[in-house]
Amino acid sequence: MEKKPVPIDLILILITFIWGFNFTVVKVSLTEMTPFVFNATRYFLAIITMWIILLRNRQGYSIEKQDKWPVFGLSLLGHFVYQAFFIIGINYTKAANAAVMLGTIPIWIAILSHRYFDEKLNRKKAIGILTAFLGLAFMIGARGEGFHLSSKGLWGDIMILASAFSFALFTLFSKQYLKKYNTTMLTTLSMTSGGIWIVFAGIPGFIVMDIQSISWIAWSGAIYSGVLSIAISYFIWNYGLKIVGAVRTSAYQNLAPVVGVAIGILVLKEDLNALQMAGAGITIAGVILTRLG
């Protein structure tokens, strides 16, 4: 009897849970690994996984000469810069905060598209953006440690927002090349040329690290984050874009911050106060409204 294929919607929901859980996984691993060692480990595994998938599909991996330097620059922005802000930021802030802050990528895309591209803001998008920023103000301003420049949590939130902004830039400027080249090939080359610097940045940490002191839980977190959350999830997500379209696929992405907040509270016992919880809800609502716009 022939097996029925798994519905694409079910797979996309699974991916959002993988991404939502990833914030907590990273936080747990960072209790034993330095941020750059962890990032180097997971990116090394992600790059290997992506090349295996690319070669198994027997797809080419050549880029025209005039596009090589622009793609390389975008790779640095979308992987090295984005990940540097993310891994340092999540080390300082809560997993729940990071999930919401990183979920603002559509907000930055909408703002940048209005300013530098042809996609102008309509009323619904503008209201969504204002709503999201109101929620962020609640989340950042209502933290128990107060609002001052010496607060590590504040700087963590700012770095996560910077990572979201850099990935929004990467997304917008990559569109022209995604139309020109195969998505799987471009994704693999982009992650390799940007991620290799993340691997190099982690080498000094590996030299001085006592590898035997790292538990299997921390190593498992790096494997989960690199192989599952970055490599395999990214390919499945692009497959979803191809099969059911961007609108239906991106709708599921709104679940990731919700899952991230819930798991951060349940697993890590993160204590968000009432105003921060309200801020998280308002921010997520603003992101959804911006997408609908």
Number of C-alpha atoms within 10 A of each C-alpha: 3 4 5 6 6 8 8 16 14 9 15 23 16 14 23 23 21 21 23 27 25 27 25 26 24 23 23 18 21 22 12 15 24 17 22 23 23 28 27 24 20 27 29 21 19 27 22 16 18 24 17 13 17 18 12 9 11 9 12 12 14 11 15 7 8 8 10 11 10 13 21 17 14 23 24 22 22 24 24 22 20 24 24 20 20 24 22 20 26 26 20 19 21 23 30 28 28 27 27 31 25 21 24 27 21 23 27 19 22 22 18 19 17 14 12 10 12 9 13 14 18 12 10 14 22 19 16 25 27 16 21 28 18 16 25 26 16 20 26 19 17 18 16 12 12 13 13 11 9 10 13 15 24 20 18 23 26 19 25 30 25 21 27 26 21 22 24 25 19 21 18 15 15 17 10 10 15 15 9 10 15 13 15 22 21 21 19 23 22 21 23 24 19 24 27 17 16 26 20 14 17 18 15 11 17 17 10 8 14 10 10 7 9 14 12 11 13 20 17 14 20 29 20 21 27 26 21 20 22 23 25 16 21 17 17 15 20 16 17 19 16 11 12 12 12 13 11 14 21 17 14 16 20 20 19 25 30 21 22 26 26 19 22 27 17 11 12 16 10 16 15 20 13 12 17 23 19 16 25 28 19 21 30 26 18 27 27 24 19 26 19 12 15
